[in-house]
Structures are given as C-alpha cells and as structure tokens.
Amino acid sequence: MYSICYSCTSQHHPSSSTSYKPILKSRVSGGDSSHQTMARATIGSATPISSSFRHLKNLSNSSPPRHVTFRRSKTICATAMSDGKVPHPSLEVTGGARDKFLSAFKSLHNPYNPYPIVAGNRHIETIFAAFFRSVPDVRLRRECLRTKDDGSVALDWVSGDDRSLPPDSPLLILLPGLTGGSDDSYVRHMLLRARNRGWRIVVFNSRGCGDSPVTTPQFYSASFLGDMYEVVAHVSNRYPAANLYAIGWSLGANILVRYLGQESHSCLLSGAVSLCNPFNLVIADEDFHKGFNNVYDKALANSLRKIFKKHALLFEDMEGEFNISLAANAKTVREFDDGLTRVSFGFKSVDDYYSNSSSSDSITNVCTPLLCIQAANDPIAPARGIPRKDIEENSNCMMIVTPKGGHLGWVAGPEAPRGCPWTDPHVMDFLEYIEHDKSASAACASNQETMNNGITERFQHLEV
C-alpha cells in the first residue's frame, strides 16, 4: 500500500516558506544535508585544511563540468578487459569473482590518479567532495511508501520516466549514507549517469532522511532490514518485467550487504554495488573517536539531532530504557544510538548493536553478483574492517580498493575535481555487464522454451 506524498518544493530548508505540489522539483544545494553540514563544521576547525583552503576555493569557483548524455549500449564486450590488459598496480582488485567480472571494466588498466592538492589529505578530499562537488539538476517525483508497521519511507523517482522508458528497463535502487538522501551530490551524479544509459532510478530515502516523513516513534538503523524488504518488493511488483539492482553508500552499503546476505538465494536483486562500506561497525566506531574524525562524529550527531527534533513529539512519554534527553542532546553518534537507536531495535548496549549490525558477517552468504569499492585511506570506513578473506572466498564478490579517495570522495578521473566520483563509470560497467548477461540468459531461456513448445506441438500432431 502506498500513497503520493505532497512534498515541499522550496529546496527543503527548515526555515524556508513552503508551497506544496505533487511533483518534487530538483532539490539541489540549498538543502541542509548532513554532508554539507559536516563540511562546514570541518572546514571551520581543520588545521590541515587552512593551508589549502585558498586552492579549494579557487577550484569551487570554476564552472562545473558538462554532463555528457550516454546512449545505452545494446551489446557489451565480454572479452578480456581492455584487450587483455590487467588492472593497474595502483589498484587492489580481488575477490572470488575477480576473474568472472574483470572483463566488464573498460578502464581499470589505467592508473588511479587523484586530483592534485585535493587528494593530498584524506580529510580534505572527503570535505571537498561533500562541499564543492557539483550537484546535477534533476527533476524528481516523490512517492511515500507506507510500511507494514505504519512507518513511511520516501521514494524519489526521476520525473517522466514512466512515459519515456519501457517497462522492462533495468531498475536501480539507490541507498544513501547515514542521514543522506536524494539531494546528496554523489547520489545525483550516479542517478544522472545511470539514467542517461536508459536505466530507471529510484532513491530510497530512509525514515526521516531527505525530508522523508516520520510517522511512528522509530527511525531506521544499521540492523533494520524491514524497510529494505518492503521497498524491493514494492518496486518489483510495480515493474515485474525489469531486472532489479541496488547501489549503497556508507551505512546504506552496510544495510544493502546485510540484505543480500540474509536473502541469499532468494534475493530479488540481480546485482549490487557497495561503496565506502564500514563493514565492521565496532572497528568503525573505534576510529570515529580518534583525532580529526571527531569532527565527522559531531557533524553527523548534529544531523541526527535535527531529524529527531522535527519529530520529537512522537517520542514523548516513551517508556523502558529510552533516554530521550540523551538522544535529543547527543554530541556523538554513539550517544544518539545509546539513547534511542539500540533501544528501539532491542539491543542491550551500543556495542551489542554495532556487533550484530555489521555487514562483514553477511559476505559469506551473498549469492548475488556484488561489487565492493573501498578507499584505503577512508577515515570513516577503515580498511582494517574489510572482510577480505570472505570476499576472496565468495565466488559472487569482487572488490576494488583505491589507494586514496577519503570517504565518498574519489576526486579523480576525467571529471575531477567537481564532477562525478572516480567510481561512477566503473559501477556502470559492472551493472551493465550483469544486465547484459541477465538479458542474454533470458533470451536463451525464451528461445529454448519456444523450441520445446515447437517440438511438443509436432509430437502432438504426429499422435493425432
């Protein structure tokens, strides 16, 4: 069951006046996204950034790159990657499915060349990408999906796709990171690239994120897969002829991989991509309280508090172990999780919540083609938390680790510094390879069925 949500078109700033329309126009940089908040907080207090801020400002004033419209290719080369070339030594490419999927990628033989100055420091790159990366202008239409527990999530579709795309167009679900939504630049760039290749896109805004409504005293969490199940089932029922895929970033990647592992052979997705996945939340939490990472911790806690305060009345008179005061005034993500999240989802402690919500434990059960891309210097998703052995032993998983990239940064490639992340073209190479393989298999099965039917008819004719 679902209903159309009449969303605000005034760039979704809490203090702006609103006018409600059934069509959600492009919500670009005016929103108070967590990443922009993080960037402003970080730049204001970062010692390593102060010496390079002038260079960042000059880069930010340059005109954004033009977006090239790609035509969806009907055939994808299934030969060895780039005429037999192997991945460049600057990249770590591994996984049980490495040899199976390597031919999908067109440019992994090229070196990973981070953009000068910006990528000299992982924090500068993380902040630059969040604060200065261009935000493509895309017109979106919002659908509010009512869940079985009377909660709500917001699905943002590209406006006009129902009229312009055939019903069997591959469908891509995008899962942003913690407190993220369809306004975030990395989401918009991926959305635009996939849409220009003929894919149907929907952004899954979790409860309270991207101005998604909150209708029950429960947000989302790294452990909760209920909404993911309902979203996948909903879009599958809506477009039964389409193959489904998903991309997750950061916490969204953690939720996605846990979903893949839990569904295993029953998964409705044909392929998936995990980007900047923290994997082991216990390790990620340990690093979150070290040095400069405290800036990200405070900024994300601030974003969580803002979401909470918008819906504080829902949490009045909550009984049990809830500590509403701690959540409402949380200075760290851990405090927010201790006061609200871990209690909402039945965990005894924050450590219990993190330990049982880590997607590192799910990799062994993943049966869907999965590409994981990580940055070796990611400050929020530490490389030491990557379940390398499980990825290497799973014949459905492939992983690419770049030497730099920060968190959701990857300021490299032909569109750097303000264009799409380095990852985007490689993600599409992988997804289109899987889609081509699925389409070819379906055509083969259809031909086999036609042939079998013809043989049956001939035998029936002979019997007559």
C-alpha positions as CSV (number, residue, x, y, z in Angstrom):
1,M,0.0,0.0,0.0
2,Y,1.3,3.4,-0.9
3,S,0.3,7.0,-1.4
4,I,1.7,10.0,-3.1
5,C,3.4,12.4,-0.7
6,Y,2.9,16.1,-1.4
7,S,6.4,17.4,-0.9
8,C,7.8,20.8,-0.4
9,T,9.4,22.4,-3.5
10,S,11.3,25.2,-1.7
11,Q,14.7,23.4,-1.6
12,H,13.8,21.8,1.8
13,H,15.4,24.2,4.1
14,P,13.8,24.1,7.6
15,S,13.4,27.8,7.8
16,S,12.1,28.4,4.2
17,S,8.5,29.0,3.4
18,T,6.7,26.1,1.7
19,S,4.3,25.6,-1.1
20,Y,3.1,22.1,-1.6
21,K,2.9,20.4,-5.0
22,P,2.6,16.8,-6.0
23,I,5.7,17.0,-8.1
24,L,9.1,17.4,-6.4
25,K,11.3,19.6,-8.4
26,S,15.1,19.4,-8.2
27,R,16.3,19.7,-4.6
28,V,19.9,20.9,-5.1
29,S,22.5,22.5,-2.9
30,G,20.0,24.6,-0.9
31,G,19.2,21.7,1.4
32,D,20.7,21.3,4.8
33,S,22.3,17.9,4.0
34,S,24.5,16.2,6.6
35,H,27.4,16.2,4.3
36,Q,27.3,20.0,3.8
37,T,26.9,20.4,7.5
38,M,29.8,18.2,8.1
39,A,31.9,20.1,5.5
40,R,31.2,23.5,7.0
41,A,31.9,22.2,10.5
42,T,35.1,20.6,9.4
43,I,36.5,23.4,7.3
44,G,35.9,25.8,10.2
45,S,38.2,23.8,12.6
46,A,40.6,21.9,10.4
47,T,44.3,22.7,10.8
48,P,45.4,20.8,7.6
49,I,42.7,22.5,5.6
50,S,43.6,26.0,6.4
51,S,46.8,26.0,4.3
52,S,45.0,24.6,1.3
53,F,41.6,26.4,1.6
54,R,42.5,29.1,-0.9
55,H,43.2,26.4,-3.6
56,L,39.9,24.7,-2.7
57,K,38.0,28.0,-3.1
58,N,39.5,28.6,-6.5
59,L,38.5,25.1,-7.6
60,S,35.0,25.6,-6.3
61,N,34.6,28.8,-8.3
62,S,35.4,27.0,-11.6
63,S,32.4,26.1,-13.8
64,P,31.1,22.6,-13.3
65,P,31.8,20.0,-16.0
66,R,29.2,19.4,-18.6
67,H,27.3,16.2,-18.3
68,V,27.6,14.0,-21.4
69,T,24.5,12.1,-22.3
70,F,25.3,8.5,-22.9
71,R,23.3,6.1,-25.1
72,R,22.6,2.8,-23.7
73,S,24.7,0.2,-25.5
74,K,22.8,-2.8,-26.7
75,T,25.9,-5.0,-26.6
76,I,28.6,-5.2,-24.0
77,C,32.0,-6.6,-24.9
78,A,32.6,-9.8,-22.9
79,T,36.2,-10.2,-23.9
80,A,39.2,-9.7,-21.6
81,M,39.3,-6.2,-20.0
82,S,40.7,-3.7,-22.4
83,D,42.1,-6.2,-24.9
84,G,43.6,-8.4,-22.2
85,K,45.1,-5.6,-20.1
86,V,45.3,-6.4,-16.3
87,P,44.3,-3.9,-13.6
88,H,46.8,-1.2,-12.9
89,P,49.1,-1.9,-9.9
90,S,47.8,1.3,-8.2
91,L,44.5,-0.6,-7.6
92,E,43.9,-3.6,-5.5
93,V,41.5,-5.9,-7.3
94,T,40.5,-9.1,-5.6
95,G,37.6,-11.3,-4.7
96,G,36.3,-14.7,-5.6
97,A,34.5,-13.3,-8.7
98,R,37.5,-11.3,-9.9
99,D,38.2,-13.4,-13.0
100,K,34.5,-13.7,-13.7
101,F,33.8,-9.9,-13.7
102,L,37.1,-8.4,-14.8
103,S,36.1,-8.3,-18.4
104,A,33.3,-5.9,-17.5
105,F,35.6,-3.0,-16.8
106,K,36.8,-0.8,-19.6
107,S,39.5,1.3,-17.8
108,L,40.8,-0.5,-14.7
109,H,44.1,-0.8,-16.6
110,N,44.6,3.0,-16.1
111,P,46.4,4.2,-13.0
112,Y,44.4,5.8,-10.2
113,N,45.4,9.5,-10.4
114,P,44.0,11.5,-7.6
115,Y,43.4,15.2,-8.2
116,P,46.4,17.3,-7.1
117,I,46.1,19.2,-3.8
118,V,42.6,17.9,-3.0
119,A,43.7,14.3,-2.6
120,G,46.8,15.2,-0.7
121,N,44.9,14.7,2.6
122,R,42.1,12.2,3.1
123,H,40.1,14.7,5.2
124,I,40.5,17.5,2.6
125,E,39.3,15.1,-0.1
126,T,36.3,14.0,2.0
127,I,35.3,17.6,2.7
128,F,35.9,18.9,-0.8
129,A,33.7,16.2,-2.3
130,A,30.9,16.9,0.2
131,F,31.1,20.7,0.0
132,F,32.3,21.6,-3.5
133,R,31.3,18.7,-5.8
134,S,28.6,19.9,-8.3
135,V,25.0,18.8,-7.7
136,P,23.3,17.8,-11.0
137,D,19.9,19.3,-11.6
138,V,17.3,16.5,-11.8
139,R,13.6,16.8,-11.6
140,L,12.2,14.2,-9.1
141,R,8.8,12.8,-8.3
142,R,8.2,11.6,-4.7
143,E,6.2,8.6,-3.6
144,C,5.6,7.9,0.0
145,L,5.5,4.2,0.8
146,R,3.6,3.3,3.9
147,T,5.2,0.3,5.6
148,K,3.5,-2.6,7.5
149,D,4.3,-1.0,10.9
150,D,2.7,2.3,9.8
151,G,6.1,3.9,9.2
152,S,6.9,5.8,6.0
153,V,9.8,6.0,3.6
154,A,10.2,8.3,0.6
155,L,10.9,7.0,-2.9
156,D,12.2,9.6,-5.3
157,W,11.8,8.7,-9.0
158,V,13.0,10.6,-12.0
159,S,10.1,12.6,-13.3
160,G,8.8,11.5,-16.7
161,D,10.4,8.1,-16.7
162,D,7.0,6.3,-16.7
163,R,6.3,7.8,-20.1
164,S,9.8,7.7,-21.6
165,L,11.1,4.3,-20.5
166,P,9.8,0.8,-21.4
167,P,8.5,-1.3,-18.5
168,D,11.5,-3.8,-18.8
169,S,14.1,-1.1,-18.4
170,P,16.6,-2.2,-15.7
171,L,15.7,-0.6,-12.3
172,L,18.3,0.8,-9.9
173,I,17.6,1.4,-6.2
174,L,20.0,4.0,-4.6
175,L,20.6,3.8,-0.8
176,P,22.4,7.0,0.5
177,G,24.6,7.0,3.7
178,L,23.7,8.0,7.2
179,T,21.2,10.9,7.2
180,G,21.7,11.2,3.4
181,G,19.1,11.5,0.7
182,S,18.4,12.3,-2.9
183,D,19.9,15.8,-2.5
184,D,23.4,14.5,-2.0
185,S,25.8,15.1,-4.8
186,Y,27.2,11.6,-5.0
187,V,23.6,10.3,-5.3
188,R,22.7,12.8,-8.0
189,H,25.8,12.0,-10.1
190,M,25.1,8.3,-10.1
191,L,21.5,8.9,-10.8
192,L,22.2,11.0,-13.8
193,R,24.8,8.6,-15.3
194,A,22.5,5.6,-14.9
195,R,19.5,7.5,-16.3
196,N,21.5,8.6,-19.3
197,R,22.2,4.9,-20.0
198,G,18.5,4.1,-20.1
199,W,18.0,2.8,-16.5
200,R,15.1,3.6,-14.3
201,I,16.2,5.1,-11.0
202,V,14.6,5.4,-7.6
203,V,16.3,6.9,-4.5
204,F,15.3,5.2,-1.2
205,N,15.2,7.9,1.5
206,S,15.1,6.2,4.9
207,R,12.7,7.4,7.6
208,G,13.4,11.0,8.4
209,C,16.1,11.3,5.7
210,G,15.8,13.5,2.7
211,D,12.7,15.1,4.3
212,S,11.1,11.6,4.4
213,P,8.1,11.7,6.9
214,V,8.4,10.0,10.2
215,T,5.0,8.6,11.3
216,T,6.0,6.3,14.2
217,P,8.4,6.6,17.1
218,Q,11.1,4.6,15.2
219,F,13.8,5.7,12.8
220,Y,16.0,3.4,10.8
221,S,19.2,1.7,11.8
222,A,22.1,-0.4,10.5
223,S,20.3,-3.5,11.9
224,F,16.8,-2.9,10.5
225,L,16.1,-4.5,7.1
226,G,12.3,-4.3,7.2
227,D,12.1,-1.2,5.1
228,M,14.5,-2.6,2.5
229,Y,12.4,-5.7,2.1
230,E,9.3,-3.7,1.5
231,V,10.9,-1.2,-0.9
232,V,12.4,-4.1,-3.0
233,A,9.1,-5.9,-3.1
234,H,7.2,-2.8,-3.9
235,V,9.3,-1.8,-6.9
236,S,9.5,-5.4,-8.1
237,N,5.7,-5.6,-8.1
238,R,5.4,-2.3,-9.9
239,Y,7.9,-3.3,-12.6
240,P,7.7,-7.1,-12.8
241,A,9.4,-7.2,-16.3
242,A,12.5,-5.3,-15.1
243,N,15.7,-6.7,-13.5
244,L,16.4,-5.0,-10.2
245,Y,19.8,-3.7,-9.0
246,A,20.9,-1.6,-6.0
247,I,23.8,0.7,-5.0
248,G,24.5,1.6,-1.4
249,W,26.9,4.2,0.1
250,S,28.4,4.1,3.6
251,L,25.6,3.0,6.0
252,G,23.4,2.4,3.0
253,A,26.0,-0.1,1.7
254,N,26.1,-1.8,5.1
255,I,22.3,-2.3,5.0
256,L,22.4,-3.4,1.4
257,V,25.1,-6.1,2.0
258,R,23.2,-7.3,5.1
259,Y,20.1,-7.6,3.0
260,L,22.0,-9.6,0.3
261,G,23.4,-12.0,2.9
262,Q,20.0,-12.5,4.6
263,E,18.1,-13.1,1.4
264,S,21.0,-15.2,-0.1
265,H,19.5,-17.4,-2.9
266,S,16.0,-15.8,-2.6
267,C,17.3,-12.2,-3.3
268,L,15.2,-10.3,-5.9
269,L,18.2,-8.2,-6.9
270,S,20.2,-9.2,-10.0
271,G,23.3,-7.3,-8.9
272,A,24.5,-4.8,-6.3
273,V,27.3,-2.4,-5.6
274,S,28.7,-1.4,-2.1
275,L,30.7,1.8,-1.8
276,C,32.6,3.0,1.3
277,N,31.0,0.3,3.4
278,P,32.1,0.5,7.0
279,F,31.6,-3.3,7.1
280,N,32.7,-3.8,10.8
281,L,30.8,-1.2,12.8
282,V,32.7,-1.9,16.0
283,I,36.0,-1.0,14.3
284,A,34.4,2.0,12.6
285,D,33.2,3.2,16.0
286,E,36.6,2.9,17.5
287,D,38.2,5.0,14.7
288,F,35.3,7.5,14.8
289,H,36.6,8.8,18.2
290,K,40.2,9.4,17.1
291,G,41.7,12.7,16.2
292,F,40.1,14.6,13.3
293,N,37.4,12.0,13.0
294,N,35.7,13.6,15.9
295,V,34.6,16.4,13.6
296,Y,32.7,14.0,11.4
297,D,31.2,12.4,14.5
298,K,29.9,15.7,15.9
299,A,28.6,16.8,12.5
300,L,26.6,13.6,11.9
301,A,25.3,13.7,15.5
302,N,24.1,17.2,14.8
303,S,22.3,16.0,11.7
304,L,20.7,13.1,13.7
305,R,19.5,15.6,16.4
306,K,17.9,17.8,13.8
307,I,15.9,14.9,12.4
308,F,14.9,13.9,15.8
309,K,13.8,17.3,16.9
310,K,11.5,17.6,13.9
311,H,9.6,14.6,15.2
312,A,10.2,14.9,19.0
313,L,6.5,14.8,19.8
314,L,6.3,11.2,18.6
315,F,8.8,10.2,21.3
316,E,7.0,11.8,24.2
317,D,6.4,9.6,27.2
318,M,8.5,6.7,25.8
319,E,8.9,4.0,28.5
320,G,11.6,1.4,29.1
321,E,15.3,2.0,28.6
322,F,14.9,5.0,26.2
323,N,16.9,8.1,27.1
324,I,15.2,10.7,25.1
325,S,17.2,13.5,26.7
326,L,20.5,11.9,25.7
327,A,19.3,11.4,22.1
328,A,18.0,14.9,21.8
329,N,21.3,16.4,23.0
330,A,23.7,13.8,21.6
331,K,27.1,15.2,20.8
332,T,28.2,11.9,19.2
333,V,26.6,9.3,17.0
334,R,27.3,6.7,19.8
335,E,25.3,8.8,22.3
336,F,22.3,9.0,19.9
337,D,22.4,5.3,19.3
338,D,22.7,4.7,23.1
339,G,19.7,6.9,23.9
340,L,17.4,5.8,21.1
341,T,18.6,3.5,18.3
342,R,19.8,0.4,20.2
343,V,16.7,0.5,22.5
344,S,14.3,0.9,19.5
345,F,15.7,-2.3,17.9
346,G,16.1,-4.4,21.0
347,F,19.8,-4.3,21.8
348,K,21.3,-4.5,25.3
349,S,24.1,-2.0,24.6
350,V,25.6,0.1,21.8
351,D,28.4,-2.4,21.3
352,D,25.8,-5.2,21.0
353,Y,24.0,-3.1,18.4
354,Y,27.2,-2.4,16.4
355,S,28.4,-6.0,16.7
356,N,25.2,-7.5,15.4
357,S,24.6,-5.0,12.7
358,S,27.9,-5.3,10.8
359,S,27.7,-6.4,7.2
360,S,31.1,-8.1,7.5
361,D,29.3,-11.1,8.8
362,S,27.0,-11.3,5.8
363,I,29.5,-11.6,2.9
364,T,29.8,-15.4,3.1
365,N,26.0,-15.7,2.4
366,V,25.9,-13.3,-0.5
367,C,24.7,-15.1,-3.7
368,T,24.0,-12.0,-5.8
369,P,26.8,-10.5,-8.0
370,L,28.4,-7.9,-5.8
371,L,31.0,-5.3,-6.4
372,C,32.6,-3.6,-3.4
373,I,34.7,-0.4,-3.9
374,Q,36.7,0.9,-0.9
375,A,39.3,3.6,-0.4
376,A,42.4,2.5,1.5
377,N,42.5,5.9,3.4
378,D,38.8,6.1,4.2
379,P,38.6,7.8,7.6
380,I,35.0,6.6,8.3
381,A,35.1,3.1,6.8
382,P,38.5,1.8,7.9
383,A,40.4,-0.5,5.6
384,R,41.1,-2.8,8.5
385,G,37.4,-3.6,8.9
386,I,37.1,-5.0,5.3
387,P,36.3,-8.8,5.4
388,R,39.0,-9.6,2.8
389,K,39.1,-13.3,3.4
390,D,35.3,-13.7,3.0
391,I,35.3,-11.6,-0.1
392,E,38.2,-13.6,-1.7
393,E,36.4,-16.8,-0.9
394,N,33.0,-15.8,-2.3
395,S,32.6,-16.6,-6.0
396,N,30.0,-13.8,-6.3
397,C,32.0,-11.0,-4.9
398,M,34.7,-8.7,-6.4
399,M,36.4,-5.8,-4.6
400,I,38.4,-2.8,-5.8
401,V,40.4,-0.8,-3.3
402,T,41.8,2.5,-4.4
403,P,44.9,4.0,-2.7
404,K,43.1,7.2,-1.9
405,G,39.6,8.6,-2.0
406,G,38.7,9.5,1.5
407,H,35.0,8.9,2.4
408,L,32.6,9.3,-0.5
409,G,35.3,11.4,-2.2
410,W,37.2,9.7,-5.0
411,V,38.2,13.0,-6.5
412,A,39.9,11.5,-9.6
413,G,39.1,10.6,-13.2
414,P,38.2,12.7,-16.2
415,E,35.5,14.8,-14.4
416,A,37.6,15.7,-11.4
417,P,37.6,17.8,-9.4
418,R,33.9,18.9,-9.3
419,G,32.3,16.2,-11.5
420,C,31.3,12.6,-10.7
421,P,33.4,10.4,-8.4
422,W,36.0,8.1,-10.0
423,T,33.8,5.2,-9.1
424,D,30.8,6.0,-11.2
425,P,31.9,4.8,-14.6
426,H,33.2,1.5,-13.1
427,V,30.0,1.0,-11.3
428,M,28.1,1.3,-14.6
429,D,30.5,-1.0,-16.3
430,F,29.7,-3.7,-13.8
431,L,26.0,-3.2,-13.7
432,E,25.6,-3.1,-17.5
433,Y,27.7,-6.3,-17.7
434,I,25.4,-8.1,-15.3
435,E,22.3,-6.7,-17.1
436,H,23.6,-7.9,-20.5
437,D,24.3,-11.3,-19.0
438,K,20.8,-11.5,-17.5
439,S,19.2,-10.3,-20.7
440,A,21.2,-12.9,-22.8
441,S,20.2,-15.6,-20.4
442,A,16.6,-14.7,-20.5
443,A,16.7,-14.6,-24.3
444,C,18.3,-18.0,-24.3
445,A,15.7,-19.4,-22.0
446,S,12.9,-17.9,-24.1
447,N,14.4,-19.5,-27.3
448,Q,14.7,-22.8,-25.5
449,E,11.1,-22.6,-24.4
450,T,9.9,-21.8,-27.9
451,M,11.9,-24.7,-29.3
452,N,10.5,-27.1,-26.7
453,N,7.0,-25.9,-27.4
454,G,7.5,-26.5,-31.1
455,I,8.8,-30.0,-30.5
456,T,5.8,-30.7,-28.3
457,E,3.4,-29.4,-30.9
458,R,5.0,-31.6,-33.5
459,F,4.7,-34.7,-31.4
460,Q,1.0,-33.9,-30.6
461,H,0.4,-33.5,-34.4
462,L,2.0,-36.9,-35.1
463,E,-0.1,-38.5,-32.4
464,V,-3.3,-37.1,-33.9
